[in-house]
Protein backbone atom coordinates (compact mmCIF):
# COMPACT_ATOMS: atom_id res chain seq x y z
CA UNK A 1 0.00 0.00 0.00
CA UNK A 2 1.39 3.38 -0.99
CA UNK A 3 2.07 5.66 1.97
CA UNK A 4 1.42 9.39 2.06
CA UNK A 5 4.28 11.88 1.81
CA UNK A 6 3.56 12.99 5.37
CA UNK A 7 3.95 9.43 6.67
CA UNK A 8 7.24 9.00 4.82
CA UNK A 9 8.61 12.30 6.18
CA UNK A 10 7.57 11.53 9.77
CA UNK A 11 8.93 7.98 9.55
CA UNK A 12 12.27 9.27 8.16
CA UNK A 13 12.49 11.92 10.88
CA UNK A 14 11.80 9.42 13.68
CA UNK A 15 14.28 6.94 12.23
CA UNK A 16 16.95 9.66 11.99
CA UNK A 17 16.37 10.70 15.61
CA UNK A 18 16.49 7.11 16.86
CA UNK A 19 19.66 6.25 14.94
CA UNK A 20 21.28 9.54 15.93
CA UNK A 21 20.47 8.86 19.58
CA UNK A 22 21.91 5.35 19.41
CA UNK A 23 25.10 6.64 17.80
CA UNK A 24 25.42 9.34 20.47
CA UNK A 25 24.97 6.79 23.24
CA UNK A 26 27.51 4.47 21.63
CA UNK A 27 30.01 7.30 21.26
CA UNK A 28 29.53 8.37 24.89
CA UNK A 29 29.91 4.79 26.07
CA UNK A 30 33.10 4.23 24.10
CA UNK A 31 34.69 7.57 25.06
CA UNK A 32 36.30 6.31 28.29
CA UNK A 33 37.75 3.29 26.46
CA UNK A 34 39.10 5.51 23.68
CA UNK A 35 40.68 7.81 26.27
CA UNK A 36 42.33 4.85 27.99
CA UNK A 37 43.63 3.53 24.67
CA UNK A 38 45.15 6.93 23.82
CA UNK A 39 46.74 7.18 27.27
CA UNK A 40 48.21 3.69 26.97
CA UNK A 41 49.58 4.38 23.48
CA UNK A 42 51.11 7.71 24.50
CA UNK A 43 52.77 6.34 27.61
CA UNK A 44 54.02 3.33 25.63
CA UNK A 45 55.70 5.68 23.16
CA UNK A 46 57.28 7.75 25.92
CA UNK A 47 58.68 4.67 27.65
CA UNK A 48 59.61 3.13 24.31
CA UNK A 49 61.96 6.03 23.61
CA UNK A 50 64.12 5.06 26.54
CA UNK A 51 63.62 1.35 27.29
CA UNK A 52 62.62 -1.94 25.69
CA UNK A 53 58.99 -2.80 26.40
CA UNK A 54 58.69 -6.47 27.32
CA UNK A 55 55.58 -8.47 26.32
CA UNK A 56 53.03 -8.43 29.11
CA UNK A 57 54.60 -5.40 30.79
CA UNK A 58 52.18 -3.26 32.76
CA UNK A 59 52.75 0.00 30.89
CA UNK A 60 50.74 2.26 33.18
CA UNK A 61 52.34 0.86 36.34
CA UNK A 62 55.84 1.11 34.87
CA UNK A 63 55.14 4.66 33.75
CA UNK A 64 54.05 5.70 37.25
CA UNK A 65 57.18 4.14 38.73
CA UNK A 66 59.70 5.55 36.30
CA UNK A 67 58.41 8.77 34.74
CA UNK A 68 57.95 12.21 36.24
CA UNK A 69 57.05 15.26 34.20
CA UNK A 70 56.98 19.05 34.04
CA UNK A 71 55.93 21.70 31.54
CA UNK A 72 58.30 24.44 30.40
CA UNK A 73 58.23 27.34 27.95
CA UNK A 74 60.69 28.25 25.21
CA UNK A 75 62.71 30.28 27.76
CA UNK A 76 63.29 27.15 29.82
CA UNK A 77 61.05 28.28 32.67
CA UNK A 78 58.99 25.67 34.50
CA UNK A 79 55.27 26.46 34.25
CA UNK A 80 52.90 25.49 37.03
CA UNK A 81 49.70 26.94 35.52
CA UNK A 82 48.41 27.99 32.11
CA UNK A 83 47.16 31.44 31.06
CA UNK A 84 43.76 30.73 32.67
CA UNK A 85 45.32 29.67 35.96
CA UNK A 86 44.69 25.95 35.49
CA UNK A 87 47.29 23.54 36.88
CA UNK A 88 49.45 22.18 34.09
CA UNK A 89 50.02 18.44 33.74
CA UNK A 90 52.51 17.44 31.05
CA UNK A 91 50.54 14.33 30.13
CA UNK A 92 47.48 16.48 29.39
CA UNK A 93 49.25 18.86 27.01
CA UNK A 94 48.06 18.21 23.47
CA UNK A 95 51.23 18.34 21.35
CA UNK A 96 49.26 18.55 18.11
CA UNK A 97 47.30 21.60 19.29
CA UNK A 98 50.46 23.21 20.67
CA UNK A 99 52.08 22.76 17.25
CA UNK A 100 49.70 25.45 15.96
CA UNK A 101 50.66 27.89 18.74
CA UNK A 102 53.54 30.35 18.19
CA UNK A 103 56.72 28.91 19.80
CA UNK A 104 56.97 31.79 22.27
CA UNK A 105 53.57 30.83 23.70
CA UNK A 106 53.86 27.08 23.39
CA UNK A 107 53.59 24.62 26.30
CA UNK A 108 56.50 22.16 26.15
CA UNK A 109 56.24 18.94 28.18
CA UNK A 110 59.39 17.34 29.57
CA UNK A 111 59.41 13.74 30.79
CA UNK A 112 62.11 12.47 33.15
CA UNK A 113 63.07 8.80 33.30
CA UNK A 114 64.15 7.41 36.69
CA UNK A 115 65.27 4.15 38.15
CA UNK A 116 62.47 2.60 40.25
CA UNK A 117 62.06 4.28 43.65
CA UNK A 118 64.71 6.87 42.84
CA UNK A 119 64.65 10.63 42.26
CA UNK A 120 67.79 10.50 40.16
CA UNK A 121 67.13 11.30 36.52
CA UNK A 122 68.54 8.78 34.03
CA UNK A 123 67.25 10.42 30.86
CA UNK A 124 65.15 13.31 29.58
CA UNK A 125 62.40 12.66 27.05
CA UNK A 126 61.13 15.40 24.75
CA UNK A 127 58.05 15.19 22.50
CA UNK A 128 58.47 16.43 18.92
CA UNK A 129 55.89 17.15 16.20
CA UNK A 130 56.06 18.10 12.55
CA UNK A 131 54.96 17.52 8.97
CA UNK A 132 55.77 14.50 6.84
CA UNK A 133 54.99 14.00 3.17
CA UNK A 134 51.22 13.55 3.50
CA UNK A 135 50.32 14.47 7.08
CA UNK A 136 51.72 14.99 10.57
CA UNK A 137 54.61 13.04 12.06
CA UNK A 138 55.60 13.03 15.73
CA UNK A 139 57.68 11.25 18.28
CA UNK A 140 59.68 11.26 21.50
CA UNK A 141 63.45 11.76 21.75
CA UNK A 142 65.30 10.62 24.86
CA UNK A 143 68.59 12.27 25.78
CA UNK A 144 71.19 11.00 28.21
CA UNK A 145 71.74 13.15 31.30
CA UNK A 146 74.50 15.01 29.46
CA UNK A 147 71.67 16.42 27.29
CA UNK A 148 73.91 15.90 24.27
CA UNK A 149 73.67 12.20 23.46
CA UNK A 150 70.52 10.57 22.13
CA UNK A 151 69.52 7.58 24.24
CA UNK A 152 66.59 6.54 22.07
CA UNK A 153 63.88 7.66 19.68
CA UNK A 154 60.28 6.72 18.97
CA UNK A 155 58.50 8.03 15.84
CA UNK A 156 54.98 7.72 14.51
CA UNK A 157 52.93 9.16 11.67
CA UNK A 158 49.41 9.76 10.40
CA UNK A 159 49.66 8.86 6.71
CA UNK A 160 53.19 8.28 5.43
CA UNK A 161 53.66 5.83 2.57
CA UNK A 162 53.88 2.15 3.63
CA UNK A 163 57.32 0.72 3.00
CA UNK A 164 58.79 4.20 2.47
CA UNK A 165 58.19 7.12 4.85
CA UNK A 166 56.15 4.91 7.18
CA UNK A 167 59.41 3.14 8.05
CA UNK A 168 60.07 5.81 10.68
CA UNK A 169 58.04 3.54 12.98
CA UNK A 170 60.48 0.65 12.50
CA UNK A 171 62.88 -0.09 15.35
CA UNK A 172 65.72 -0.53 12.86
CA UNK A 173 65.31 3.06 11.67
CA UNK A 174 64.76 4.51 15.14
CA UNK A 175 67.83 2.75 16.54
CA UNK A 176 70.02 4.65 14.09
CA UNK A 177 69.63 7.71 16.31
CA UNK A 178 71.05 6.06 19.41
CA UNK A 179 74.38 7.48 20.48
CA UNK A 180 74.20 10.44 18.09
CA UNK A 181 75.05 13.94 19.36
CA UNK A 182 72.86 17.03 19.08
CA UNK A 183 75.75 19.41 19.93
CA UNK A 184 79.06 19.61 18.09
CA UNK A 185 82.53 19.88 19.64
CA UNK A 186 82.17 23.67 19.81
CA UNK A 187 79.06 23.39 21.95
CA UNK A 188 76.77 24.48 19.12
CA UNK A 189 73.32 22.93 18.75
CA UNK A 190 73.36 21.17 15.38
CA UNK A 191 70.67 18.50 15.94
CA UNK A 192 70.81 15.15 14.10
CA UNK A 193 69.82 14.71 10.46
CA UNK A 194 68.82 11.80 8.26
CA UNK A 195 70.78 11.63 5.01
CA UNK A 196 69.07 11.53 1.62
CA UNK A 197 69.88 7.98 0.64
CA UNK A 198 70.11 4.66 2.45
CA UNK A 199 73.20 2.49 2.96
CA UNK A 200 75.48 5.53 3.00
CA UNK A 201 79.19 4.97 3.56
CA UNK A 202 80.34 5.05 7.19
CA UNK A 203 82.35 8.22 6.54
CA UNK A 204 79.07 10.13 6.13
CA UNK A 205 77.50 8.71 9.28
CA UNK A 206 79.21 11.05 11.72
CA UNK A 207 77.86 11.84 15.23
CA UNK A 208 75.26 14.21 13.75
CA UNK A 209 73.96 12.16 10.80
CA UNK A 210 72.06 8.89 10.41
CA UNK A 211 71.32 6.77 7.37
CA UNK A 212 68.27 7.81 5.35
CA UNK A 213 65.31 5.87 3.99
CA UNK A 214 65.15 4.89 0.32
CA UNK A 215 62.31 6.62 -1.53
CA UNK A 216 61.33 8.74 1.49
CA UNK A 217 63.18 12.01 0.99
CA UNK A 218 60.27 14.24 2.04
CA UNK A 219 59.56 12.25 5.20
CA UNK A 220 63.25 12.37 6.08
CA UNK A 221 63.25 16.13 5.59
CA UNK A 222 60.20 16.33 7.84
CA UNK A 223 61.99 14.40 10.58
CA UNK A 224 65.06 16.62 10.25
CA UNK A 225 63.02 19.81 10.43
CA UNK A 226 61.02 18.49 13.38
CA UNK A 227 64.10 17.57 15.41
CA UNK A 228 65.97 20.76 14.57
CA UNK A 229 63.06 22.98 15.63
CA UNK A 230 62.15 21.15 18.82
CA UNK A 231 65.72 20.87 20.07
CA UNK A 232 65.79 24.64 19.58
CA UNK A 233 62.57 25.07 21.57
CA UNK A 234 64.00 23.02 24.43
CA UNK A 235 67.51 24.47 24.28
CA UNK A 236 67.00 27.07 27.03
CA UNK A 237 65.67 24.38 29.38
CA UNK A 238 68.53 22.03 28.55
CA UNK A 239 71.06 24.81 29.14
CA UNK A 240 69.58 25.53 32.58
CA UNK A 241 69.66 21.86 33.56
CA UNK A 242 73.27 21.56 32.39
CA UNK A 243 74.27 24.66 34.34
CA UNK A 244 72.62 23.31 37.50
CA UNK A 245 74.32 19.95 37.02
CA UNK A 246 77.70 21.65 36.62
CA UNK A 247 77.15 23.67 39.80
CA UNK A 248 76.12 20.57 41.74
CA UNK A 249 79.19 18.70 40.49
CA UNK A 250 81.47 21.61 41.43
CA UNK A 251 80.06 21.65 44.94
C-alpha positions as CSV (number, residue, x, y, z in Angstrom):
1,X,0.0,0.0,0.0
2,X,1.4,3.4,-1.0
3,X,2.1,5.7,2.0
4,X,1.4,9.4,2.1
5,X,4.3,11.9,1.8
6,X,3.6,13.0,5.4
7,X,3.9,9.4,6.7
8,X,7.2,9.0,4.8
9,X,8.6,12.3,6.2
10,X,7.6,11.5,9.8
11,X,8.9,8.0,9.5
12,X,12.3,9.3,8.2
13,X,12.5,11.9,10.9
14,X,11.8,9.4,13.7
15,X,14.3,6.9,12.2
16,X,16.9,9.7,12.0
17,X,16.4,10.7,15.6
18,X,16.5,7.1,16.9
19,X,19.7,6.2,14.9
20,X,21.3,9.5,15.9
21,X,20.5,8.9,19.6
22,X,21.9,5.4,19.4
23,X,25.1,6.6,17.8
24,X,25.4,9.3,20.5
25,X,25.0,6.8,23.2
26,X,27.5,4.5,21.6
27,X,30.0,7.3,21.3
28,X,29.5,8.4,24.9
29,X,29.9,4.8,26.1
30,X,33.1,4.2,24.1
31,X,34.7,7.6,25.1
32,X,36.3,6.3,28.3
33,X,37.8,3.3,26.5
34,X,39.1,5.5,23.7
35,X,40.7,7.8,26.3
36,X,42.3,4.8,28.0
37,X,43.6,3.5,24.7
38,X,45.2,6.9,23.8
39,X,46.7,7.2,27.3
40,X,48.2,3.7,27.0
41,X,49.6,4.4,23.5
42,X,51.1,7.7,24.5
43,X,52.8,6.3,27.6
44,X,54.0,3.3,25.6
45,X,55.7,5.7,23.2
46,X,57.3,7.8,25.9
47,X,58.7,4.7,27.6
48,X,59.6,3.1,24.3
49,X,62.0,6.0,23.6
50,X,64.1,5.1,26.5
51,X,63.6,1.4,27.3
52,X,62.6,-1.9,25.7
53,X,59.0,-2.8,26.4
54,X,58.7,-6.5,27.3
55,X,55.6,-8.5,26.3
56,X,53.0,-8.4,29.1
57,X,54.6,-5.4,30.8
58,X,52.2,-3.3,32.8
59,X,52.8,0.0,30.9
60,X,50.7,2.3,33.2
61,X,52.3,0.9,36.3
62,X,55.8,1.1,34.9
63,X,55.1,4.7,33.7
64,X,54.0,5.7,37.2
65,X,57.2,4.1,38.7
66,X,59.7,5.5,36.3
67,X,58.4,8.8,34.7
68,X,58.0,12.2,36.2
69,X,57.1,15.3,34.2
70,X,57.0,19.0,34.0
71,X,55.9,21.7,31.5
72,X,58.3,24.4,30.4
73,X,58.2,27.3,27.9
74,X,60.7,28.3,25.2
75,X,62.7,30.3,27.8
76,X,63.3,27.2,29.8
77,X,61.0,28.3,32.7
78,X,59.0,25.7,34.5
79,X,55.3,26.5,34.2
80,X,52.9,25.5,37.0
81,X,49.7,26.9,35.5
82,X,48.4,28.0,32.1
83,X,47.2,31.4,31.1
84,X,43.8,30.7,32.7
85,X,45.3,29.7,36.0
86,X,44.7,26.0,35.5
87,X,47.3,23.5,36.9
88,X,49.4,22.2,34.1
89,X,50.0,18.4,33.7
90,X,52.5,17.4,31.0
91,X,50.5,14.3,30.1
92,X,47.5,16.5,29.4
93,X,49.2,18.9,27.0
94,X,48.1,18.2,23.5
95,X,51.2,18.3,21.3
96,X,49.3,18.6,18.1
97,X,47.3,21.6,19.3
98,X,50.5,23.2,20.7
99,X,52.1,22.8,17.3
100,X,49.7,25.4,16.0
101,X,50.7,27.9,18.7
102,X,53.5,30.3,18.2
103,X,56.7,28.9,19.8
104,X,57.0,31.8,22.3
105,X,53.6,30.8,23.7
106,X,53.9,27.1,23.4
107,X,53.6,24.6,26.3
108,X,56.5,22.2,26.1
109,X,56.2,18.9,28.2
110,X,59.4,17.3,29.6
111,X,59.4,13.7,30.8
112,X,62.1,12.5,33.1
113,X,63.1,8.8,33.3
114,X,64.1,7.4,36.7
115,X,65.3,4.1,38.2
116,X,62.5,2.6,40.3
117,X,62.1,4.3,43.6
118,X,64.7,6.9,42.8
119,X,64.7,10.6,42.3
120,X,67.8,10.5,40.2
121,X,67.1,11.3,36.5
122,X,68.5,8.8,34.0
123,X,67.2,10.4,30.9
124,X,65.1,13.3,29.6
125,X,62.4,12.7,27.0
126,X,61.1,15.4,24.7
127,X,58.1,15.2,22.5
128,X,58.5,16.4,18.9
129,X,55.9,17.2,16.2
130,X,56.1,18.1,12.5
131,X,55.0,17.5,9.0
132,X,55.8,14.5,6.8
133,X,55.0,14.0,3.2
134,X,51.2,13.6,3.5
135,X,50.3,14.5,7.1
136,X,51.7,15.0,10.6
137,X,54.6,13.0,12.1
138,X,55.6,13.0,15.7
139,X,57.7,11.3,18.3
140,X,59.7,11.3,21.5
141,X,63.4,11.8,21.8
142,X,65.3,10.6,24.9
143,X,68.6,12.3,25.8
144,X,71.2,11.0,28.2
145,X,71.7,13.1,31.3
146,X,74.5,15.0,29.5
147,X,71.7,16.4,27.3
148,X,73.9,15.9,24.3
149,X,73.7,12.2,23.5
150,X,70.5,10.6,22.1
151,X,69.5,7.6,24.2
152,X,66.6,6.5,22.1
153,X,63.9,7.7,19.7
154,X,60.3,6.7,19.0
155,X,58.5,8.0,15.8
156,X,55.0,7.7,14.5
157,X,52.9,9.2,11.7
158,X,49.4,9.8,10.4
159,X,49.7,8.9,6.7
160,X,53.2,8.3,5.4
161,X,53.7,5.8,2.6
162,X,53.9,2.1,3.6
163,X,57.3,0.7,3.0
164,X,58.8,4.2,2.5
165,X,58.2,7.1,4.9
166,X,56.1,4.9,7.2
167,X,59.4,3.1,8.0
168,X,60.1,5.8,10.7
169,X,58.0,3.5,13.0
170,X,60.5,0.6,12.5
171,X,62.9,-0.1,15.4
172,X,65.7,-0.5,12.9
173,X,65.3,3.1,11.7
174,X,64.8,4.5,15.1
175,X,67.8,2.8,16.5
176,X,70.0,4.7,14.1
177,X,69.6,7.7,16.3
178,X,71.0,6.1,19.4
179,X,74.4,7.5,20.5
180,X,74.2,10.4,18.1
181,X,75.0,13.9,19.4
182,X,72.9,17.0,19.1
183,X,75.7,19.4,19.9
184,X,79.1,19.6,18.1
185,X,82.5,19.9,19.6
186,X,82.2,23.7,19.8
187,X,79.1,23.4,22.0
188,X,76.8,24.5,19.1
189,X,73.3,22.9,18.8
190,X,73.4,21.2,15.4
191,X,70.7,18.5,15.9
192,X,70.8,15.1,14.1
193,X,69.8,14.7,10.5
194,X,68.8,11.8,8.3
195,X,70.8,11.6,5.0
196,X,69.1,11.5,1.6
197,X,69.9,8.0,0.6
198,X,70.1,4.7,2.4
199,X,73.2,2.5,3.0
200,X,75.5,5.5,3.0
201,X,79.2,5.0,3.6
202,X,80.3,5.1,7.2
203,X,82.4,8.2,6.5
204,X,79.1,10.1,6.1
205,X,77.5,8.7,9.3
206,X,79.2,11.1,11.7
207,X,77.9,11.8,15.2
208,X,75.3,14.2,13.7
209,X,74.0,12.2,10.8
210,X,72.1,8.9,10.4
211,X,71.3,6.8,7.4
212,X,68.3,7.8,5.3
213,X,65.3,5.9,4.0
214,X,65.2,4.9,0.3
215,X,62.3,6.6,-1.5
216,X,61.3,8.7,1.5
217,X,63.2,12.0,1.0
218,X,60.3,14.2,2.0
219,X,59.6,12.3,5.2
220,X,63.3,12.4,6.1
221,X,63.2,16.1,5.6
222,X,60.2,16.3,7.8
223,X,62.0,14.4,10.6
224,X,65.1,16.6,10.2
225,X,63.0,19.8,10.4
226,X,61.0,18.5,13.4
227,X,64.1,17.6,15.4
228,X,66.0,20.8,14.6
229,X,63.1,23.0,15.6
230,X,62.2,21.2,18.8
231,X,65.7,20.9,20.1
232,X,65.8,24.6,19.6
233,X,62.6,25.1,21.6
234,X,64.0,23.0,24.4
235,X,67.5,24.5,24.3
236,X,67.0,27.1,27.0
237,X,65.7,24.4,29.4
238,X,68.5,22.0,28.5
239,X,71.1,24.8,29.1
240,X,69.6,25.5,32.6
241,X,69.7,21.9,33.6
242,X,73.3,21.6,32.4
243,X,74.3,24.7,34.3
244,X,72.6,23.3,37.5
245,X,74.3,20.0,37.0
246,X,77.7,21.7,36.6
247,X,77.1,23.7,39.8
248,X,76.1,20.6,41.7
249,X,79.2,18.7,40.5
250,X,81.5,21.6,41.4
251,X,80.1,21.7,44.9
